[in-house]
């Protein structure tokens, strides 16, 4: 019996430890289950958004959809700048290390040097770099071809490229675009592309795609936001006149081996720019050489020389002390002004105001300016727009320089009267001549096509503007200094100018700027044109000789292109109450 009891106790002692261990293990599993369940709840409910975001960072990509940049047209609807879809190809060197056997295939498809591609991929991969641009601005068809290769680590990105159909003919006006800092699209860098960048630039769209760790597409794109195209821009220029002006200016600059040249043509009735060209030029479709991207018409300020004399004469006529037939003694072509002197190319003796302009007499305009005073002359200069920005909105547009002084010396008054001691841009000079052509109305210039002409502001009496216009008509007639600017079958008005350039030791006697500014046709003026040939080489440097023929050829073609009929050979008349001739023998 005792043995049975001992065995019974042993069995009880054996069962107790076994049950304890079992319950302990059960408890562990229950605790683990609770922990796992809690973690699942935490992952799926509490931290779901955070963790999903972390996962998306590694697989979901937000891809930009480039917006279509606005098209730029000329006034007749011809395209001057437009964007076309292109693609860029770049590589992930680390991923491409796994497919070295296909590198030559990729190089051949992209028309890249095999050795160059191999070297660059190895260098980038060794440095742990994940981005290597391979080729830009491929056609969408070429992009599809690269995509069909199915090479892992090769990425194709859609983009836009700007094209300029007229190339160098409109480059200084239109400008060009370039990549912004984050490479998200093209932005304006020069010209109207820069000045109206916000107008032309649309807003990019976006789409969401999912890729694996190797960069391969897992799910198709999900559109998040549509791209909004930029607005269209219609310029005031006429591409026909632009091309003709460019051709003639380029020919003249080449003929006289000049440093540069500029031409601008305005519509007298609206203030619109019909043509604007410069030499040398550049091709905006080729971004390798952008050395000559400056628009000299808008940014270069020069001394206008004798092209300013009509405005000195206008101030004298407005003063009432002079009229068209007032006679002035210019002597033998030499005049002392204080310690300095003023000279004419010839001694003209006693001539009237009309002949002063016709022969471009420095002494004649000097005597008028000294008589009426520098303030009167300067007031006229300011009224016609000199010293003020034309306000076209063109980037880098300059306002020139007009001196502001309480008192001008006699020699300062003299030099100002024939265009020295102040600077103007070609655009300002054209705007001032448009004032004469419009009968004394100053209209703001515009590079954008206008539906209605602005009213403008009267800055010169109509009678004065008319008389100056008629006198300028004599300049281009036989015996005038600007006869080379005459246009066959049309009567035109114009003025020559030849300016000495400033060197290290003052004005040079070997370097010049030749100018010609004029209005056409004489009866019912329509266009005002300024031609500048800078620093010609050789014996021909006078404005009438080198710039006058350009004015003649361009205006002859422009008047026909605009549908203006040739004028009949008749004397222009106007009921303006002409004064009796007066004589000034001083």
HUVENBEL-V576958 format. One record per helix or strand of 2 or more residues. SS is the DSSP state (@ for helix, = for strand). FROM is the first residue (numbers start at 1). TO is the last residue. If there is no record, write none. Layout:
ss: [SS	SS]
from: [FROM	FROM]
to: [TO	TO]
This chain:
ss: [@	@	=	=	=	@	@	=	@	=	@	@	=	=	@	@	=	=	=	@	=	=	@	=	@	=	=	=	=	@	@	@	@	=	@	=	=	@	@	=	=	=	@	@	=]
from: [2	48	60	72	79	93	114	132	140	154	167	171	176	186	191	197	205	217	233	239	260	272	296	301	305	327	334	340	350	353	362	374	410	423	426	441	457	462	483	492	506	527	543	548	583]
to: [46	59	65	73	91	110	126	138	148	163	169	174	179	190	195	200	211	225	235	255	267	279	299	302	319	329	337	343	352	358	372	383	417	425	437	442	458	475	485	503	520	534	546	561	584]
